[in-house]
Amino acid sequence: MQPAPGASVEGAAIGRVAEVWRYPVKSLGGEQLVRALCEQRGVRGDRRWAVIGEDGRIGSGKTTRRFRRMPGLLSFRARTDDAGDVWVELPDGRRGRVEDPATSAWLSEVTGEPVRLREESGTSHFDDGPLHLVTTGSLSDLGPLGLHGPLADRRRFRPNLLLAAGAPLDPPCRLRVGAAAVLAVSTRTARCVMTTMAQPGLAFAPAVLKQLEHHRDGCLGVYATVEREGEVAVGDPVTVLDGA
């Protein structure tokens, strides 16, 4: 899919930041922010923690060499308090710190195996890039595929930055977001079964991935790296700088 006319022209403003998201624990529900610092690693605190299975692999919506699909992770969500401590919240309202063994026990009950929460050290918790960007235009484009409302909800696609822009981003390109942050958009995001999974407010929806695979090469959104660190906030302008 091609960008809107002028979207790849250097210095062209393509939209604004509509939402900022952080996922303190990989593959759990995240938290919507007003602003965040984009560092070399991505949004500060993003996917810093992960659920680790008995085999040492990271709990995810898919199975790869590093990751393993685990059921029910999206029924939990993770939040960061004002002191920077990360809490895991259950659907019934209970919550526990990531360091608390009781929290890992709750997760174990849902996944059906003993799991633990581990902070990132040598093995990255990210998939293929530290930042994930989705445009509102790419979500609107799902309408003709029969994906409306909850089927096209941006929460299914787990962006760090949802950009109010009329067209999908076309990698490679470089973006300035706000006054300082510079992002290098590297590749399109290949979607997995996580887009279909149930989470609070969204039902199981296998049609989402089926339609993406059939009409969009299984992709929606893009990955980016941080070339220059800076704060990003809702309402910030997004400008194309040049090609990568």
The 8 nearest C-alpha neighbors of each residue, nearest first, counted from 0:
[[1, 2, 167, 169, 215, 166, 168, 137],
 [0, 2, 3, 169, 167, 166, 168, 4],
 [3, 1, 166, 6, 167, 169, 168, 4],
 [2, 4, 6, 166, 5, 1, 165, 167],
 [5, 3, 6, 2, 7, 8, 1, 166],
 [4, 6, 8, 7, 3, 11, 2, 13],
 [5, 7, 3, 4, 8, 2, 13, 11],
 [8, 6, 5, 9, 239, 2, 11, 241],
 [9, 7, 5, 11, 6, 10, 239, 241],
 [10, 8, 240, 241, 239, 11, 7, 242],
 [9, 11, 240, 239, 238, 8, 12, 241],
 [12, 10, 239, 8, 9, 238, 13, 6],
 [13, 11, 238, 237, 14, 239, 10, 236],
 [12, 14, 164, 6, 238, 237, 11, 239],
 [15, 13, 164, 163, 237, 12, 236, 162],
 [16, 14, 236, 163, 237, 235, 234, 162],
 [15, 17, 162, 233, 234, 235, 18, 163],
 [16, 18, 162, 163, 233, 161, 15, 234],
 [19, 17, 161, 233, 16, 160, 20, 162],
 [18, 20, 160, 32, 159, 31, 33, 161],
 [21, 19, 159, 31, 30, 32, 160, 158],
 [20, 22, 45, 30, 29, 159, 23, 31],
 [21, 23, 29, 45, 46, 24, 25, 30],
 [22, 24, 46, 45, 47, 77, 44, 21],
 [25, 23, 48, 46, 49, 22, 27, 77],
 [24, 26, 46, 49, 27, 22, 48, 23],
 [27, 25, 59, 72, 24, 73, 28, 60],
 [28, 26, 73, 76, 72, 25, 75, 24],
 [27, 29, 76, 73, 75, 77, 22, 26],
 [30, 28, 22, 77, 21, 76, 27, 23],
 [29, 31, 21, 20, 78, 22, 32, 77],
 [30, 32, 20, 19, 21, 29, 33, 18],
 [33, 31, 19, 34, 20, 30, 35, 21],
 [32, 34, 233, 232, 19, 31, 35, 18],
 [35, 33, 232, 32, 231, 233, 19, 230],
 [36, 34, 231, 230, 37, 42, 232, 43],
 [35, 37, 230, 43, 229, 42, 38, 231],
 [38, 36, 42, 41, 229, 228, 230, 43],
 [37, 39, 228, 41, 40, 42, 36, 43],
 [40, 38, 225, 41, 228, 37, 226, 224],
 [39, 41, 38, 129, 42, 43, 225, 37],
 [42, 40, 129, 38, 37, 130, 39, 43],
 [41, 43, 37, 45, 36, 38, 44, 35],
 [42, 44, 45, 36, 41, 37, 38, 35],
 [45, 43, 47, 23, 42, 46, 21, 22],
 [44, 46, 23, 22, 21, 47, 42, 43],
 [47, 45, 23, 25, 24, 48, 22, 124],
 [46, 48, 45, 44, 119, 23, 118, 24],
 [49, 47, 118, 24, 46, 117, 119, 23],
 [50, 48, 25, 24, 117, 116, 51, 57],
 [49, 51, 116, 58, 115, 57, 114, 117],
 [52, 50, 57, 115, 114, 56, 55, 58],
 [51, 53, 114, 55, 54, 56, 57, 58],
 [52, 54, 55, 114, 113, 51, 112, 56],
 [53, 55, 52, 56, 51, 57, 67, 114],
 [56, 54, 52, 53, 51, 57, 65, 66],
 [57, 55, 66, 65, 52, 54, 51, 67],
 [56, 58, 66, 51, 50, 67, 65, 59],
 [57, 59, 50, 67, 69, 51, 66, 68],
 [60, 58, 68, 61, 26, 67, 66, 69],
 [59, 61, 68, 193, 192, 69, 26, 62],
 [62, 60, 68, 59, 67, 191, 63, 66],
 [61, 63, 67, 68, 66, 64, 60, 59],
 [64, 62, 66, 65, 67, 61, 68, 56],
 [63, 65, 66, 62, 67, 56, 57, 61],
 [66, 64, 63, 56, 57, 67, 62, 122],
 [67, 65, 57, 63, 62, 56, 59, 58],
 [68, 66, 62, 58, 59, 61, 57, 56],
 [67, 69, 61, 60, 59, 62, 58, 70],
 [68, 70, 58, 59, 110, 67, 60, 71],
 [71, 69, 110, 72, 68, 109, 60, 73],
 [70, 72, 74, 73, 109, 110, 69, 75],
 [73, 71, 74, 27, 75, 70, 26, 69],
 [74, 72, 27, 75, 198, 71, 28, 26],
 [73, 75, 198, 72, 71, 199, 90, 76],
 [76, 74, 89, 73, 27, 88, 72, 28],
 [75, 77, 28, 27, 88, 29, 87, 74],
 [76, 78, 87, 29, 86, 23, 28, 24],
 [79, 77, 86, 85, 30, 87, 80, 23],
 [78, 80, 85, 84, 83, 86, 81, 77],
 [81, 79, 83, 82, 84, 85, 78, 86],
 [80, 82, 83, 79, 84, 85, 78, 86],
 [81, 83, 80, 84, 79, 85, 86, 78],
 [82, 84, 80, 81, 79, 85, 44, 78],
 [85, 83, 79, 80, 82, 86, 96, 81],
 [86, 84, 79, 78, 96, 97, 83, 80],
 [87, 85, 96, 78, 95, 77, 97, 79],
 [86, 88, 77, 94, 95, 76, 96, 97],
 [89, 87, 94, 76, 75, 93, 77, 92],
 [88, 90, 75, 93, 91, 92, 94, 87],
 [89, 91, 92, 75, 74, 88, 93, 199],
 [92, 90, 89, 93, 88, 94, 75, 74],
 [93, 91, 89, 90, 88, 94, 87, 75],
 [94, 92, 89, 91, 88, 95, 90, 87],
 [93, 95, 88, 87, 89, 92, 86, 96],
 [94, 96, 86, 87, 102, 97, 99, 88],
 [97, 95, 86, 99, 98, 85, 87, 102],
 [96, 98, 99, 86, 85, 116, 87, 102],
 [97, 99, 96, 100, 116, 102, 95, 117],
 [98, 100, 96, 101, 102, 97, 95, 103],
 [101, 99, 103, 102, 104, 98, 115, 97],
 [102, 100, 104, 99, 103, 105, 95, 96],
 [101, 103, 105, 104, 100, 95, 99, 97],
 [102, 104, 115, 106, 100, 105, 101, 107],
 [103, 105, 101, 107, 102, 106, 100, 108],
 [106, 104, 102, 108, 107, 103, 101, 109],
 [105, 107, 103, 109, 104, 108, 110, 102],
 [108, 106, 104, 113, 110, 112, 114, 105],
 [109, 107, 105, 111, 106, 110, 104, 112],
 [108, 110, 106, 107, 111, 71, 105, 70],
 [111, 109, 107, 70, 112, 108, 69, 71],
 [112, 110, 108, 109, 107, 113, 70, 106],
 [111, 113, 107, 110, 114, 108, 53, 52],
 [112, 114, 107, 53, 52, 115, 111, 104],
 [115, 113, 52, 107, 51, 112, 103, 53],
 [116, 114, 103, 51, 50, 117, 52, 113],
 [115, 117, 50, 49, 51, 103, 97, 48],
 [118, 116, 48, 49, 115, 119, 50, 51],
 [117, 119, 48, 47, 120, 49, 116, 46],
 [120, 118, 47, 48, 117, 123, 122, 121],
 [119, 121, 122, 118, 123, 117, 47, 124],
 [120, 122, 123, 119, 124, 118, 117, 47],
 [123, 121, 120, 124, 119, 65, 125, 57],
 [122, 124, 125, 121, 119, 120, 126, 47],
 [123, 125, 46, 122, 119, 126, 25, 49],
 [126, 124, 123, 129, 127, 128, 46, 25],
 [125, 127, 128, 124, 129, 123, 66, 65],
 [128, 126, 125, 222, 129, 188, 186, 130],
 [127, 129, 222, 130, 126, 223, 125, 224],
 [128, 130, 41, 40, 224, 125, 223, 131],
 [131, 129, 223, 41, 128, 222, 159, 224],
 [130, 132, 222, 158, 159, 221, 223, 160],
 [133, 131, 160, 158, 221, 220, 161, 159],
 [134, 132, 220, 161, 158, 162, 160, 221],
 [135, 133, 162, 136, 137, 164, 161, 167],
 [134, 136, 138, 163, 137, 164, 162, 139],
 [137, 135, 165, 166, 139, 134, 138, 164],
 [136, 138, 167, 140, 134, 139, 135, 166],
 [137, 139, 135, 140, 136, 141, 151, 134],
 [140, 138, 136, 141, 137, 142, 135, 151],
 [141, 139, 137, 138, 142, 136, 143, 144],
 [140, 142, 144, 146, 139, 138, 143, 151],
 [141, 143, 146, 145, 144, 147, 140, 139],
 [144, 142, 145, 141, 140, 146, 139, 147],
 [145, 143, 141, 142, 146, 210, 140, 214],
 [144, 146, 142, 143, 147, 141, 210, 150],
 [147, 145, 142, 150, 141, 144, 151, 207],
 [148, 146, 150, 142, 151, 145, 149, 141],
 [147, 149, 150, 151, 152, 146, 142, 145],
 [150, 148, 152, 151, 201, 147, 202, 146],
 [151, 149, 146, 147, 148, 152, 207, 204],
 [152, 150, 147, 149, 148, 146, 138, 153],
 [151, 153, 149, 154, 150, 155, 148, 156],
 [152, 154, 155, 156, 151, 157, 158, 138],
 [155, 153, 157, 156, 152, 158, 151, 194],
 [154, 156, 194, 153, 157, 152, 195, 193],
 [155, 157, 154, 153, 158, 194, 152, 219],
 [158, 156, 154, 155, 153, 159, 131, 20],
 [159, 157, 131, 160, 132, 133, 156, 161],
 [158, 160, 20, 131, 19, 21, 132, 130],
 [161, 159, 19, 132, 158, 18, 162, 20],
 [160, 162, 18, 133, 17, 134, 158, 132],
 [163, 161, 134, 16, 17, 164, 15, 160],
 [162, 164, 15, 135, 17, 14, 134, 16],
 [165, 163, 14, 134, 162, 166, 136, 135],
 [164, 166, 136, 135, 163, 3, 167, 134],
 [165, 167, 136, 2, 3, 164, 137, 168],
 [166, 168, 137, 134, 2, 136, 169, 165],
 [169, 167, 170, 2, 166, 221, 134, 220],
 [168, 170, 2, 171, 167, 1, 172, 7],
 [171, 169, 172, 185, 184, 186, 168, 187],
 [170, 172, 185, 243, 184, 242, 169, 186],
 [173, 171, 242, 243, 170, 184, 241, 183],
 [172, 174, 183, 240, 182, 241, 243, 184],
 [175, 173, 239, 182, 238, 240, 181, 176],
 [174, 176, 181, 238, 180, 237, 182, 177],
 [177, 175, 237, 180, 236, 174, 181, 231],
 [176, 178, 235, 236, 231, 179, 180, 175],
 [177, 179, 176, 180, 175, 229, 230, 235],
 [178, 180, 229, 177, 181, 176, 228, 175],
 [179, 181, 229, 228, 227, 176, 175, 177],
 [182, 180, 175, 227, 226, 174, 225, 176],
 [181, 183, 225, 174, 226, 173, 224, 223],
 [184, 182, 173, 223, 224, 185, 172, 225],
 [185, 183, 223, 172, 171, 170, 173, 222],
 [184, 186, 171, 223, 170, 222, 183, 172],
 [187, 185, 222, 221, 170, 184, 188, 171],
 [186, 188, 221, 220, 222, 218, 189, 219],
 [187, 189, 221, 220, 218, 219, 190, 222],
 [190, 188, 218, 217, 187, 219, 191, 216],
 [189, 191, 218, 217, 188, 219, 194, 192],
 [192, 190, 193, 194, 61, 189, 208, 60],
 [191, 193, 194, 195, 60, 208, 61, 196],
 [192, 194, 60, 196, 195, 191, 61, 155],
 [195, 193, 155, 192, 196, 156, 191, 208],
 [196, 194, 204, 205, 193, 192, 203, 207],
 [197, 195, 203, 193, 194, 198, 204, 192],
 [196, 198, 203, 202, 201, 195, 199, 73],
 [197, 199, 201, 73, 74, 200, 196, 202],
 [200, 198, 201, 74, 197, 90, 73, 202],
 [199, 201, 198, 202, 197, 149, 154, 152],
 [202, 200, 198, 197, 199, 149, 203, 150],
 [203, 201, 197, 204, 198, 200, 196, 199],
 [202, 204, 197, 196, 195, 205, 201, 198],
 [203, 205, 195, 206, 207, 202, 196, 150],
 [206, 204, 195, 207, 208, 209, 203, 196],
 [207, 205, 209, 204, 208, 210, 195, 146],
 [208, 206, 205, 210, 209, 195, 204, 211],
 [207, 209, 211, 210, 206, 205, 212, 195],
 [210, 208, 206, 212, 207, 211, 213, 205],
 [209, 211, 213, 212, 208, 207, 214, 206],
 [212, 210, 217, 215, 208, 214, 213, 209],
 [217, 211, 213, 216, 209, 210, 215, 214],
 [212, 214, 210, 211, 215, 209, 216, 217],
 [215, 213, 211, 212, 210, 216, 217, 144],
 [216, 214, 211, 217, 218, 212, 213, 219],
 [217, 215, 212, 218, 214, 211, 213, 189],
 [212, 216, 218, 211, 215, 189, 190, 208],
 [219, 217, 189, 188, 216, 190, 215, 187],
 [220, 218, 188, 190, 189, 187, 221, 217],
 [219, 221, 133, 188, 132, 187, 218, 131],
 [222, 220, 187, 188, 132, 186, 131, 223],
 [221, 223, 131, 128, 186, 130, 185, 184],
 [224, 222, 184, 130, 183, 185, 128, 182],
 [223, 225, 183, 182, 129, 130, 226, 128],
 [224, 226, 182, 39, 227, 181, 183, 228],
 [227, 225, 181, 182, 224, 183, 228, 39],
 [228, 226, 181, 180, 225, 229, 182, 179],
 [227, 229, 38, 180, 37, 225, 39, 226],
 [230, 228, 180, 179, 37, 36, 231, 227],
 [229, 231, 36, 35, 37, 180, 232, 34],
 [230, 232, 34, 35, 177, 36, 176, 229],
 [233, 231, 34, 235, 33, 234, 35, 230],
 [232, 234, 16, 17, 235, 18, 33, 34],
 [233, 235, 16, 15, 232, 17, 236, 18],
 [234, 236, 177, 16, 15, 232, 233, 176],
 [237, 235, 15, 177, 176, 14, 234, 238],
 [238, 236, 176, 15, 14, 175, 12, 13],
 [239, 237, 12, 175, 174, 11, 13, 10],
 [240, 238, 174, 10, 9, 11, 173, 241],
 [241, 239, 9, 10, 173, 174, 238, 175],
 [242, 240, 9, 173, 239, 172, 243, 8],
 [241, 243, 172, 173, 171, 240, 7, 9],
 [242, 172, 171, 173, 241, 183, 184, 185]]
